[in-house]
């Protein structure tokens, strides 16, 4: 396995390496890390330039490498997928494109309504690259039906036997309560779990997964034993902390690694999937799988497939505004029997349906 990747840490906005670097993991596994431009904002011109540079580097370096038997390429980035598609065609190599997000449509989603057509016009070349990449793929896979439908629509073809949805997994066995003698930076927080109802968001504090609604809800539920826990970092971090600086019922944990996130979820009560109203319903956030694996009912602002799944299996509640979010949190806080039923359903959904 040869894994081509960026030498830039997307989440922390820092470099793994300051130049192109090959990392040998084992005898049969190597990572080729390409150094690009880097960027400070996820929605920025510098990110587009960074990805374009990486795709060009792939073209140059891959031409000198041993040819693979099969290629799996994630999308985004669509420009790398486009390069890889041409590479696969040139050498007659089967290509699987794994669709994880709706680039470049997301840039249009976040444009002001009067400018959406203008944005789509200027992104015409990028959209053509996306469509060509998907048309040229041997198979298209995704983590949700909505994303797969979106990809097939852009590929202008019906679903084949090779096109599949693979729901994301989560290592549920990692969710455990540390022994008393184990050291944890969450010891004090865990101790509050017996007395507090914990509403938790874990992820990137950005415009897509915008958790500001939790701060507003915290302001409206002061006096109740509800604690709002935010684990993560991102472009909204300073704004969130400033708006919550006088609130005793909001806790910021900073960035969490996988084990830390697992520990926090093990003593939480609700998992939050917040998002901007400008997103459409095809996206299925990764974090929901870890929530359900931990038996957490989900409070979600997403439309489409996640919205329908929550309703169908009764594993939480959907909301579209602050009033609905506050109402849902209060309802589960004051009704332990309903909360326990939703928690049981979440566990069953993860175990038997996904």
Beta strands, then each sheet from edge to edge (+ up, - down):
strand 1: 2-6
strand 2: 8-9
strand 3: 14-15
strand 4: 21-26
strand 5: 29-34
strand 6: 70-75
strand 7: 94-99
strand 8: 139-142
strand 9: 164-165
strand 10: 197-204
strand 11: 226-233
strand 12: 250-254
strand 13: 270-273
strand 14: 297-300
strand 15: 316-318
sheet 1: 1+ 5+ 4-
sheet 2: 2+ 3-
sheet 3: 6+ 7+ 8+ 9+
sheet 4: 12+ 11+ 10+ 13+ 14+ 15+
end
